[in-house]
Amino acid sequence: MQSHLVGEVIKALNHIQQDYHFSLEPIAPNARYVALSADGCCDLMLFEDIDWGWRDEDIDLHVTEPLLVGRERFVALKHLNRDQRFFEMKGLRFGGIVGYHYPFAANEKDHRILEEDYGIYLAHSHEVNLQMLLNKRLDLIMLSDEYLAAMVPRSVKEQLLISKKPYGVFNMATVVNKNKNVDASQVEHLIDRLKENGRLSAIFKKFKLPASH
């Protein structure tokens, strides 16, 4: 996902119009609410689910139709006699991401509660968690189908036991602050154009992602 998927979409948005120049501002997941607030650095965010804490924020949002439907799965290391029942075991050490929402943990964000009550240890990147899993410092990590398809080499994937059932399904859309510098309806229109002209599907195909709606 971070192999410039967002950058490709931004490039496509800039290519089809001249009213706006969209640019990428790297933001940590736990800082995105401030970033989209009145005093924040961003006007919109791509690939967000409205249920990822946005309903709790005092921001007047426009949410586009989903760009894609994302699915997150538990991932463990393959091991002799280990099968899908492993994902139901108690007392496992989970690896999560700071600022992410996990429905099986009541979407809790407090790292102390996540660690003490759910056994979830938070890092700042999937790469760190994946390496910790490969080094057997974690029992489970959580990865999206998109990340598994686009970012995990086959040689690594062959070492992984991946849950057949996703623990979360997310409608990944664009969220726009209605009171900032970008017209929300215009953003919706531009995204629709990328869908209609096939550019969005082409970008997703490049990153081995499912076609957009």
N, C-alpha and C positions, 0 to 999 in steps of 0.2 A: 504494500500500500504506500509506503513512504518512498518508493522508487519513482517519485515524481508523478504519481497518478493525479494528484490535485493540480500539480503544475501543468500537466497536459490539458486538463479541463479548463484551467485559467487561460492557457494559450489559445484554446479553441474559442472561448468566450470573447477574447480580445480580437480574434481574427474576423468574427462575423459582425462587428459593430465598431463604431468610433465614438460613441457617447461617453463611454467609461474606459478607463484603463485599470484592469484588475491586476493586483500583484499579490504575491504570497507572503504572508507574515507567519513565521513559525510560532506556534503557541502550545504550551504544555496543556494537557487535558484538563488539569485542575485550575487553569487560568482562563479558560475560554469564556466563562460567564462575564468576568471583568472585561475581557477583551472586546466583547460585543455590547457592553453597556455604553451609556451616553459618553463617558469619558475614556472609553477604551479605544484601542488602535484599529479595530476591525469593524467593517460594515455588514459583513455576512460571513457565514461559515458553511463549507461544503461537507457532505457526508456526515450529517448529524441526525440523531433520532430525537424527536421532541420529548421523549420520556427519559432522556439522559439528563434529568435535573432542570431542564429549561422551564417547565411549568412552575417551578418554585421561584423563578427569578422575576424581578420587577422590570421586565423588558418587553416592549410592545413588538411582538414577533410576527413575521409572515413566514409560513412554512410551505415550501414548494411541494409538489408531488414527489414521491421518492425517486431518487436516481437509481437505486438498486436496493434489493432486499438482502441484508447481511445476516449471516448465521455464525454464531460462536460455538466452539466445541472444546471439551476437555481433551487434553493431549498428555500422554504419558510415554515412557520408554517401553519398547517391547521387552518382554522377559519370558523365560520358559514358564509355561502354564498360566500366563497372564492373559486374560481375555476381557470382554466388555464389562464383566462383573466387577472388575477392579475399580471402575469409576463410581461404584456404589459403596465402597469401603469407607469406614470412619477413620478419623485421625490422620488423614493425609495432609501433606504440606503443599499448599497451593502457591502458585506464583501469579500475581496480578499486576496491574498497571496503575500508578498514581492517577487519580481523577476519573478512572473508569467506573462504570456502574455494572454490578453483577446481580441479576435478578434472584439468583439462588441465595444471595446474601442480603436480601431486602433492599438492594440498591444503596447499601450503606457506604459512606465515603470516609468515615473516620478510620485512620489507619490502625489505631489502637484497638478499636472494636473489631475490625476485620481480622487482625492478627490473633487477638485473644479469643474471640467467639467463633471465628470461622477458619482459623488457621491459614489465612491468606497473607502472604508477605508481598509487599509492593515494591516494584522497581519502576524505572522511568522509560523502559523500552522493552519491546518483545524480544529483541536480540539478546538482552541480558537474561531474561527469563528462559529463553530457549537454551542458552549456554549453561545456565544453572541446572536445567533439566538434564542436559547431556552429561553434565558433571555429577549427576545424581545428588545434587543438593536440594532438589525439589522432587516431589512425587507427581505433581500435576501442574500444567500451565493451561491458560485459556487463550486460544487463537481463533481468528475468524477464518472462514473458508477462503476469503479473499487473500489474507496473508499467507495461508498455507499454499495457495495456488501460485501466488506471484513472487514470494520471497524465500520460500524454503527449498533448498536444492534437493533433487531426487535422492542423492546419497544420504542426506539427513532424514528425509521423509521416510526412507526405508527402515530407519531405526525407531520410528514412532508408532505408538498405538493411539489411534484417533477415534474418539467416541462417534458411534454411528448416529446418535441422537444429539442434535444441538441443544444446549441449555438455554439459548436465547436467540430470538429472531427479531431483527431490527429493520425498521423502515428508514433508510439512510437518505435524507433529503438535504435541501439547503435552507438554512435559517437566516433571515434577514431582519435587522433592526429597522423597523418602519420609520423611525425618527432620525435617521442619520443621512448619509450622503447618496444612497442608492435607492432608486424607485423599486419597491418590492415586486410590483406587477411586471416591470420591465425585466427583472431578473428571471421571473417565471417564464416570460415570453422567450428570452434568450435560451434558457435551458430547453424549452419546447422545440426551438429551432434546431438545437444540437441533436435532439432525439429524432426529429423529422428528417434531417439531412444525413443521418447515419453516422455522424461524427462521434457521438457519444458511444454508440455501440462499437465503433472501430477502436476507440480508446480502451474500452473495457476488454475487448478481445486481445489487445496488445498486452494487457496485464492479466490475461486468463481469468477474467471476471465474467459473471453472467450478464446477458444483454439487459439493457434498461427496459423499463416498461414503455 
